[in-house]
């Protein structure tokens, strides 16, 4: 009840939420419906837009983005012998038998041939 009361008071006092205040005072919204309303339903259009923008920015910040690929001629495709390739790199921590099972950080390169579409992976380090 306390949270709902605070939300109701905040939205009634909010100067930007004139429409909500008028609808309560004019009787458009019945008093018995106020306890069941969510804070989103009570919020002003400006506050709703601000929250939607924040949600979108948060989603974009946490969404997985594919790694950026760079074009190069450093790699040769085993299938077509083409050198027109794209690649992306990331690091991985792997256990290596040569180092006694200790974790080893390796550089993993994902390569794609632009001619035939063949994909392969190259790893640096001992793993």
Secondary structure, 3 states (H helix, E strand, C coil): CHHHHHHHHHHHHCCCCHHHHHHHHHCCCCHHHHCCCCHHHHCCHHHHHHHHHHHHHHHHHHCCCCCCCEEECCCCCCCCCCCCEEEEEEEEEEECCCCCCCEEEEEEEEEEECCCCCEEEEECCCC
